[in-house]
């Protein structure tokens, strides 16, 4: 049996997402499972090298996760330019999980490299549509296979929603309501340290709820429910001052809450509330409620409950008596008939198959640009206080 090595430059993986979702739960997990098994005759085996600015952090990651996967620490270097140019070995895939504002520079270098055959990166790919499109076109022109992380498509709950839709459970879908977020501590109060990086709350560093989450909502809505025709949005800086990692207070300049209505081309209305300033009293950190003529569903991150038309109760408005109906009791859980793998890992495996076998992979950098476009249009709508159309890229 052939084991085909795929060298991967993993840039910026010392950050929260890069470490947890990409290095540990994706690439390391794939190596530990014996690679991506294509057939009895072929397995794809990732071989990563970790790159970034902080040598101590890189070494700590390499030492912590390499031995359990390959029997020794992972390779690492702060010489990002050198590894892109092939000075540290043969690595055909460049992956970037660095800060959004640094992404263009890395993608330009990887695109110009003769060694790099494929480019994969986190979202958002940029903070402006024009730049996101430029990067997508640049990489395509260079002949590189490319992709952008759109992980939520492989969440167990959204896979279940897709199944329900395919089975015709909803009938005609009437509306979609998404509620996302939780309370992110400002760091200003005793014993309540912030649990997200401070740059998320500085617009000048690429932070903001719209640029973060509207990129997700674009691919979730368009893949599950259909293309977006127009939108109206509003954002706000709810917490004006937060404390940074160095202990110093700073002025928050990026929106930490965003509210939007997305009108689809078929007339379906999707509403999504996103906030880092909300206390959770719902089934999960993200819930998506889908109402249809024949049935409804509420999805969290993993579980989905449904209520068919035949099981829908008949409420009567009477505030003078206690509510006689237990509205939670009339819902049925969709069973977990398969074992659901990590969403990031699933997309990584699909991308590796795309690189090695030329299998289709539609989640490319232009798909990422559409997410940036939706975020930028959301900010335009907020600023101008009006509906805006979503032109095709």
N, C-alpha and C positions, 0 to 999 in steps of 0.2 A: 504494500500500500504506500502511496506517495503522500508525504506530509509537506505541503507547500508553505514555505515561510513567507510572511508578509511583514516587512519592516515598517514600523509606525513611529513617527516623531510625535510625541505627546507634549505639546507646548502649553504652558500655563496651568498644569494640572495640580499646582500647589493650592489653588483656590478650592472653595467648598464643593462646588459642583464637579470640578475637574477631578478632585481626589475621590469623592464618594461615588459619584455615578459613573464616571468614565474609567478611572484607573481601577478602583476596587471592584465595583459591581458589574463592570462590563469587560474590560480587557483582561484583568486578572482572573475574573470568573470564567471567561472563555478559555484561557490557558489551562486553568485547573480542571475544566471539564474535558480536556483533551483536544481543544480546538473546535473549529466549525466543521462537522462531518458532512461532506457533500455526498459521498457514496462509499461503498466498501473499498473503493480504490483511491479515494482522495479526501484529505483533510487539510483545511486551511489553519495555519498556526500563526497568531500574531506574535511579533517580536518587538516590544516597545523600547524606546529610549526616551527618558524624561528630560524635558528642557524647560528653562525659565531663568529668572534673574537671581534667585536666592539659592546658593549652593547648599547651605545647611538644610533648608527645607527639602530640596531635591534628594539629598543623601538620606534624610530621615525616611522619606517615602520609599526610596529604592531599597533601603535596608529592611523596612517594615513589611513590604509586600512582595518583593522579589523572591526571597528564599522559599516561601511556601508555594510559589508558582513554578519557578524555574530552577530552584535549588541554590540560588545565589542572588545577591542584590541586582536589581535592574540596572542597566546602564543609564547614566545621566550626565548632563553637561550644561553649563551656562553659555556655551558657544553655539547659540541658535543658528547664526549665519553659517558656521562651519558645518553643522550637521545637515543643514538644508543643501549645502554645496557638496556633500558626500565625503567630508573629511573624517567622519566618524563611522563610516560603514555604509552599507546599502539600505536605505530606508525609502520606500516608494510612496508611502502615505504620510501626508502632513495633516495633523489634527491640531486645531487651535481652540483653547478654552481660556484665553487671556481676556483682559478687559476689552469691552466693545470698542473703545477709542483707539486701542492698539492693534485691532484686528487687521485693518487695511494694510498696514506695513508688513505684517507677517504673510498675509495672503499674496501680496505683490512679490515678495521674495520667493515664496514657494511656487508661485505661478511661473516665475522666470527660471526656476531651477530645471536643469535637464534630467536630474535624478528623480524628482518628484513626479509621480504618475497620477496621483489623486489627492484631492483636498477635501477635508471634512471639518466642519467647525460648529461651534455653539451659536445660538441665536441670542440677541439680534446680530445680524451681520454688519450693521452700521446703525447710525441714528438718523440718517436721512435717506429717502428713497433713491435719490439720484446717485448717491455713493454706493448703496447696496446693489443697484442695477449695474453700475460701473464695474464693481468687483465680480459680479456674476458673468458679465460679458467678457471681462478680461480673462477669467479662468477658462471659460468656454473657448475663447479664441486661442488660448495657449494649448488647447487639446487635452486638458486635464479632466478626468472624471471628478465629480464634485457632489457634495451633499451638505445639508444643514440639519442640525438636531431638531426633530419635531416629535419629541418623546411621548407626548400625551396621547398620540394616536394609538399607542400600544398599551395604555393602561387597561387593566382588566375591565373596568367599568365601561370605558368607551368601546372596547371590543364587544361587550355585551349589548350596548346600545346599537352598534352597527348590525349585530345579529338580529336584534328585535326588529329593526327597520327592514332588513332583508326578508324576514319572515312575514312582513306585513302586519305586525302586531299593532302599530300605531294607527293604521288607516291613513288618512290625510293628516300630516303634522300641521298643527295650528300655531304653536308657539314654543319657544325654548327660553328658559330662564336660568341663567348661571349666577351663582353666588360664590365668590372666592375671597379668601384672605383670613387673617387672624391678627391679633394684637402683637405688634412688634415693639418691644420696650424701647424707650428713647435713650436709656442709659443714664438718665438724669436722676433717677431715684435709687435709693439705697436697696441693695440686694435684688435689683432687677436689671441685669446687664442686657444690652441689645443682643438679639440673636440673629441679626443679619448684618452684612458689611455696611459700613457707613457710606461708601460711595453710592449705594442705592438711593440715597436721599440728597444727592448733589447733582443737579442737572448738568453742571459743567464737567462732571466726570462720567457722563453717560447714564446717570440714574433716572428713575421715574417709573411710575406704575404703568403708564401707557406704553412706553417703549419696551417695557419688560413683558407685560401680560397681553397686550393686543396682538403681539407677534404670535402668541399661543392661540388666542381666540380666532385668529384668521384661519390657521390650518385646521383647528378643531371644527369650526363652523363649516368651512368650505368642503372638508372631507366627509363630514358626517351628515350635513344638512343641505349644502349647496352654496353656490357663489353669492357673495355679498354685493348688493347693488348700491346701497347708500347707508349712511350712518349719521347719528348725532351723538355727541359725547360731551361730558363735563368732567373736569378734574379739579383737585384741590390739594394744597399743602395744609394738612390738618394739624400736624405737630411741627411748629416753627423752629424748634431748637432740639438738637440731639447731641449725644456725646460720642466722639470718635474713638477708635481703638487706642489712641495715645492718651486718652483720658480728658482731652480738651473738648469743650462744647463747640458746636459749629451751627451755623444757620442752615436749615434745610431749604433747598431751592427746587427740589423735584417733587412732583405730585406723588403723594402717598395714598391717594384714593382716586378712582376713575369709574365713571358710570356711563354706559353706552347702550344705545338701541341700534341694532344692525338689521336692516331690511334686506331680505334675500331676493334674488331675482324672481323666485316663484311666489313672492308675497309673504312668506313666513317671517314672523317677527322674532328676533333673538335679542334678549336683554341680558347684559352681563354687568354685574357689580363687582368691583375689585378694590380691596382695601387692606392696608396694613394697620388700620386703625379701627378694627371691629372685633368684638368679643364673640367667640363662636357659640351659637346655640342652633346647631343643625347636625346632620349626620356625619359630615366630614369637613375638611378644610376647603374642599371644592365640592359643590353639589350642582348638578345640571338637571333641571326639571323639564321633561318633554311632554307636552300635551297633544294628543291626537284624537280623531273622531272615534276610534275604536278602543283606545287605551292610552294610559299615561305611564311614565317611568321616571324615577328619580335615581340618579347615579351619583355615587361618591367617587373616591379614587379607586376603590376595588369592587364594592358591592353595588347592586342595582335592585330596586324594588319596583314592582309593577302593579297597576290596578286596571283591569279590563273594564270595558263599558258595562258588562253584565254584573260586575261587582261594585259598581259605583254607588255609594249611599245617597240618600235624598235629604240634604240638610234643610232645616227650616229656620229662618232668622227669628230668634227670640232671645234678646239679651236679658230678659227678666228671669230666666231660669238657667241653672248650670247646663253646659253643653252636654247633651245626652249621647253624642256620637264620639267614639274614640277614633279619630281620623287616622291614627297610625296603625290601627288594627286591620284595616281593610286593604293592606298591601302585602304582596307576596314576593319573596326573595327569589331572584334568578339564581339557579344553582351554579356552583363552580364545577362544571363537568370536565374541565381540563386543569392542568397545573399551569398557572400564569407566570411567566418569567419576567425579569426586570425589563421595563420598557426601553430604557437606554440600551441595554444589552441586545435586545431584539433588533433594534435599528442598526447597531454596530454590526451584527452578524449579516444583516441584509446588505450593508455597505461593503463589507469584506467580500461577499459573494459578487457584488457588482464590480469591484476592483479586479478580482481574480477571474471571474467567469463571464463578465460583461452582461450579467443579468440586469433587467430593468430596475431603475431606482429613480422615482419621480420627485423625491424630496431634495431637489438640488438648490443651488444658491439663488436661482431666480424665484423658487418657491419661498426662500427666506426673504427675498426682497419684497414679496407681496405682504409679508408680515410687517416689515418696516413701513411699507406704504400705508397699511391700515393704522399703525400707530401715529404716523405723521398726519394723516387725515383726521384722526381723532383729536390731535392737538390743534389742528386748524379749526375744526368744528367748535372746540372749547373756546378758542380765542375769538372766533367770529360769531359765536352763539347761533349756529345755523346747521341745517342738514347739508351734507356734502356727498357727492357721488363718488363711487370708487371706480376709476377708469381701469381698463385692462392694461397690464404692463406688456 
